[in-house]
Amino acid sequence: MKSSFLAWILRMPLIKRWALMHCVKRENIAEHSHQVAVIAHMLAVIRNSYFNGQLSPERAATLALYHECSETKLQDINHVTKYHNPELTREFKKLEELAEIDCVNTLPIELREHFRPLIVQTEVSAEYKQLVKAADLISAYLKSQDEQRFGNDEFAHVKIRLGQMLEEYRKQLPEVNYFLDTFSDSCFVSVDRLSAEDHQ
């Protein structure tokens, strides 16, 4: 059979994140998914290296690459809109799962069993789901800090909200603490300063 799966994935760069907000630096879900994959991979390596973890960093990264697959069908949904009303949240989650299943069903039948546990979020194990969610929040938090760095006050409340959510992950996952303390500060300096710091 012919498959449209890859065609949907290749449309990810067309889907804007933060669509209802003014952004100094535009971001799409392909860029976001790549960042989340890198962060999830790093978090898994940190957990395994320092906190007796036994996760597969490669699986964490792959799950993160596919974690926004539903948005190829539904677009990016504003977080506050999605979560401010429990009934709406339930309905959005149902829609997302239908969209994820729809994505899987565009694959040849023999491939579906390999992709379903990566794409359908209700089938992802809780341990990996929590790690990818932490990576997702870190990516969004760094974005909000970056936007504020360039004078965009529209992200001030976003940074506060995400910071509060990340505090909970800091308590639950020591690798999140390590990651933020070790890597986040240098994400907001100029390339000249980065180069200088690398040669100290």
Secondary structure, 3 states (H helix, E strand, C coil): CCCCHHHHHCCHHHCECCCCCCCCCCCEHHHHHHHHHHHHHHHHHHHHHHCCCCCCHHHHHHHHHHCCCCHHHHCCCCHHHHHCCHHHHHHHHHHHHHHHHHHHHCCCHHHHHHHHHHHCHHHCCHHHHHHHHHHHHHHHHHHHHHHHHCCCHHHHHHHHHHHHHHHHHHHHCHHHHHHHHHHCHHHHCCHHHHHHHHCC
